[in-house]
Amino acid sequence: MHLKSEQDSGFVYSGLFNYLLRKLATAELEKIEVAIRAKMIYILSHQYGLFWYSNPSLFANQNRHNASLIKLKEGI
């Protein structure tokens, strides 16, 4: 790749930096998401039992809960 000026090379390095930073941040956020989800499941399982996810009283929105259960059953 031939760069026309120093300004062009700065733009390329800036874009590369942004890409790498975004990739690093996304990877770390995914780790945080998995850790939070695992902790949530651990707590709910110990407090409400193994099948806590099937108890509609634990969810604020019954329609979303039912839709989630349907998707879960279809995936099995």
N, C-alpha and C positions, 0 to 999 in steps of 0.2 A: 504494500500500500504506500503510495507516494503522497506525502503531506505537502501542501502548497505553502504553508507558513507556520511560524511558531504558534500562532493563534489556533490553527487547525490541530496541531499536536496537543495543545492544552485542552481542546474540546474532546479529543479522543481519550486522553488520560482521565479527564473529568468523568466522561461517560463510563470508562472502565472502572474507576473508583466507585461511582454510584452503583454500578452493577454488582461489584464485589461486596460492597457494604449492604446492599439489599439482600443479596444471597446469604450473607452471614447473619443478618438480622432475622431473616425468615427461618433459617435453620435453628437459631436459638429460640425464637418464638414457638416453633413446633415442639421443642423439648419442654418448654414451660407448659404448653397446652396439654401434652401427654401427662406430665407430672400432676397437673391440677385435676385432670380427668381421673387418673389413677387414685388420687387421694379422695376425691369425691365418691368414687365407687367403693373404696375401702370403708369410708365412714358410713355411707348409706347401707352397705351390706351388713356391717356390724350392728347398726342401730335398728334396721327394719327387716333384716333377713336377706337370704340369697336372691329372692325374686322381688326386690323392692321396686324395680322398674315397672312391674305389672300392677302396682297399687295406685289407682287413680287419685286417691286422696293426698298423695304426696306431690301432686302437680297442680299448678295454678290454672292451666288451660286444658280442660278435658278434651276438647276437639283435637288439639295438637298431640296430646298424649295418645289418644286413640289412633291418630294417623301414624304416629311413631311406632306403635305396636304393630300395626298392619304392615308397615315397611319392614320391621324387624322379622315378622313371620314370613313375609315373602322372600327375604334374604336367606332363610334357613332351608 
